Amino acid sequence: MFKKEREGAMVRRLQAILLMLEKQDAEQVAPLCHVNPDTVRRWVKTFNEQGVKGLRKKKALDAAAS
C-alpha cells in the first residue's frame, strides 16, 4: 500500500506511522519526515482512531466523493 500511494503527503504520513512502529519516539521520527513532533503524534492518534482513511486529507476525500 505504501508503495502504491501517489499522494506525497499521504506517503509522508504512512512513513511516519511505520517509523513510529520502529522507533516509537515522535522526536526521532519528525525530522525524518520533515514535520513537527506534534504533527507525528497527531497522525498516530488519527491512525489509531480512524485507520488509513483518517490520514487522508479531508479535501481529497471530498473531491473523490464528487
FIKOLZA-1660 file (N, C-alpha, C; in steps of 0.1 Angstrom, whole numbers, plus 5000, padded with zeros to 4 digits):
% residues 66
   i   px   py   pz ch aa at
   1 5008 4988 5000  A  M  N
   1 5000 5000 5000  A  M CA
   1 5009 5013 5000  A  M  C
   2 5019 5012 5008  A  F  N
   2 5028 5024 5009  A  F CA
   2 5034 5027 4995  A  F  C
   3 5038 5017 4988  A  K  N
   3 5045 5019 4975  A  K CA
   3 5035 5023 4964  A  K  C
   4 5022 5019 4966  A  K  N
   4 5012 5022 4956  A  K CA
   4 5006 5037 4958  A  K  C
   5 5009 5043 4969  A  E  N
   5 5003 5056 4972  A  E CA
   5 5009 5066 4963  A  E  C
   6 5001 5075 4957  A  R  N
   6 5006 5085 4948  A  R CA
   6 5006 5099 4954  A  R  C
   7 4998 5102 4964  A  E  N
   7 4998 5115 4971  A  E CA
   7 5010 5116 4980  A  E  C
   8 5019 5126 4977  A  G  N
   8 5031 5127 4985  A  G CA
   8 5028 5129 5000  A  G  C
   9 5018 5137 5004  A  A  N
   9 5015 5140 5018  A  A CA
   9 5011 5127 5025  A  A  C
  10 5004 5118 5018  A  M  N
  10 4999 5106 5024  A  M CA
  10 5011 5096 5025  A  M  C
  11 5020 5096 5016  A  V  N
  11 5032 5088 5017  A  V CA
  11 5040 5092 5030  A  V  C
  12 5041 5105 5032  A  R  N
  12 5048 5110 5044  A  R CA
  12 5041 5106 5057  A  R  C
  13 5028 5106 5057  A  R  N
  13 5021 5102 5069  A  R CA
  13 5023 5087 5071  A  R  C
  14 5022 5079 5061  A  L  N
  14 5024 5065 5062  A  L CA
  14 5038 5061 5067  A  L  C
  15 5047 5069 5061  A  Q  N
  15 5061 5067 5065  A  Q CA
  15 5063 5070 5080  A  Q  C
  16 5057 5080 5085  A  A  N
  16 5058 5084 5099  A  A CA
  16 5052 5073 5108  A  A  C
  17 5041 5067 5104  A  I  N
  17 5035 5057 5111  A  I CA
  17 5044 5044 5112  A  I  C
  18 5050 5041 5101  A  L  N
  18 5059 5029 5100  A  L CA
  18 5071 5032 5109  A  L  C
  19 5077 5044 5108  A  L  N
  19 5088 5047 5116  A  L CA
  19 5085 5047 5131  A  L  C
  20 5073 5052 5135  A  M  N
  20 5069 5052 5149  A  M CA
  20 5068 5037 5154  A  M  C
  21 5065 5028 5145  A  L  N
  21 5064 5014 5150  A  L CA
  21 5079 5009 5153  A  L  C
  22 5089 5014 5146  A  E  N
  22 5102 5010 5148  A  E CA
  22 5109 5018 5160  A  E  C
  23 5107 5031 5160  A  K  N
  23 5114 5040 5169  A  K CA
  23 5106 5044 5181  A  K  C
  24 5093 5044 5179  A  Q  N
  24 5083 5048 5190  A  Q CA
  24 5087 5061 5197  A  Q  C
  25 5092 5071 5189  A  D  N
  25 5096 5084 5195  A  D CA
  25 5093 5094 5184  A  D  C
  26 5083 5103 5187  A  A  N
  26 5080 5113 5177  A  A CA
  26 5091 5123 5175  A  A  C
  27 5100 5125 5185  A  E  N
  27 5111 5134 5184  A  E CA
  27 5121 5129 5174  A  E  C
  28 5123 5116 5173  A  Q  N
  28 5132 5110 5163  A  Q CA
  28 5126 5109 5149  A  Q  C
  29 5113 5106 5148  A  V  N
  29 5106 5104 5136  A  V CA
  29 5104 5118 5128  A  V  C
  30 5100 5128 5136  A  A  N
  30 5097 5141 5130  A  A CA
  30 5107 5146 5120  A  A  C
  31 5120 5147 5124  A  P  N
  31 5130 5152 5114  A  P CA
  31 5131 5144 5102  A  P  C
  32 5129 5131 5103  A  L  N
  32 5130 5122 5091  A  L CA
  32 5119 5125 5081  A  L  C
  33 5107 5130 5086  A  C  N
  33 5096 5133 5078  A  C CA
  33 5094 5148 5075  A  C  C
  34 5103 5155 5081  A  H  N
  34 5103 5170 5079  A  H CA
  34 5091 5176 5084  A  H  C
  35 5087 5172 5096  A  V  N
  35 5075 5178 5103  A  V CA
  35 5078 5179 5118  A  V  C
  36 5069 5186 5125  A  N  N
  36 5070 5188 5139  A  N CA
  36 5066 5175 5146  A  N  C
  37 5072 5172 5158  A  P  N
  37 5068 5160 5166  A  P CA
  37 5053 5160 5169  A  P  C
  38 5047 5171 5172  A  D  N
  38 5033 5172 5175  A  D CA
  38 5025 5167 5163  A  D  C
  39 5030 5170 5151  A  T  N
  39 5023 5165 5139  A  T CA
  39 5023 5150 5138  A  T  C
  40 5035 5144 5141  A  V  N
  40 5036 5130 5141  A  V CA
  40 5027 5124 5151  A  V  C
  41 5026 5129 5163  A  R  N
  41 5017 5124 5173  A  R CA
  41 5002 5125 5169  A  R  C
  42 4999 5136 5162  A  R  N
  42 4985 5138 5157  A  R CA
  42 4982 5127 5146  A  R  C
  43 4992 5124 5137  A  W  N
  43 4989 5114 5127  A  W CA
  43 4988 5100 5134  A  W  C
  44 4996 5097 5144  A  V  N
  44 4995 5084 5150  A  V CA
  44 4981 5083 5157  A  V  C
  45 4977 5094 5164  A  K  N
  45 4964 5094 5171  A  K CA
  45 4953 5092 5160  A  K  C
  46 4953 5099 5149  A  T  N
  46 4943 5098 5139  A  T CA
  46 4943 5083 5133  A  T  C
  47 4955 5078 5131  A  F  N
  47 4956 5064 5125  A  F CA
  47 4950 5054 5135  A  F  C
  48 4953 5056 5148  A  N  N
  48 4948 5046 5158  A  N CA
  48 4933 5047 5159  A  N  C
  49 4927 5059 5157  A  E  N
  49 4913 5061 5158  A  E CA
  49 4905 5058 5145  A  E  C
  50 4911 5061 5134  A  Q  N
  50 4903 5061 5121  A  Q CA
  50 4910 5052 5110  A  Q  C
  51 4922 5047 5113  A  G  N
  51 4929 5039 5103  A  G CA
  51 4934 5047 5092  A  G  C
  52 4938 5041 5081  A  V  N
  52 4945 5047 5070  A  V CA
  52 4935 5058 5064  A  V  C
  53 4923 5056 5064  A  K  N
  53 4913 5065 5058  A  K CA
  53 4914 5079 5065  A  K  C
  54 4916 5078 5078  A  G  N
  54 4917 5091 5086  A  G CA
  54 4929 5099 5083  A  G  C
  55 4940 5093 5077  A  L  N
  55 4952 5100 5074  A  L CA
  55 4950 5108 5061  A  L  C
  56 4941 5105 5053  A  R  N
  56 4939 5112 5040  A  R CA
  56 4933 5126 5043  A  R  C
  57 4938 5136 5035  A  K  N
  57 4933 5149 5037  A  K CA
  57 4918 5150 5034  A  K  C
  58 4911 5157 5042  A  K  N
  58 4896 5158 5040  A  K CA
  58 4893 5164 5027  A  K  C
  59 4900 5173 5022  A  K  N
  59 4898 5179 5009  A  K CA
  59 4899 5169 4998  A  K  C
  60 4908 5160 4999  A  A  N
  60 4910 5150 4989  A  A CA
  60 4898 5140 4989  A  A  C
  61 4893 5137 5001  A  L  N
  61 4882 5128 5002  A  L CA
  61 4869 5134 4996  A  L  C
  62 4867 5147 4999  A  D  N
  62 4856 5154 4994  A  D CA
  62 4856 5155 4979  A  D  C
  63 4867 5157 4973  A  A  N
  63 4869 5157 4958  A  A CA
  63 4866 5144 4952  A  A  C
  64 4870 5133 4959  A  A  N
  64 4868 5120 4954  A  A CA
  64 4853 5116 4955  A  A  C
  65 4846 5121 4964  A  A  N
  65 4832 5118 4966  A  A CA
  65 4823 5124 4956  A  A  C
  66 4828 5135 4950  A  S  N
  66 4820 5142 4940  A  S CA
  66 4820 5136 4927  A  S  C
% end
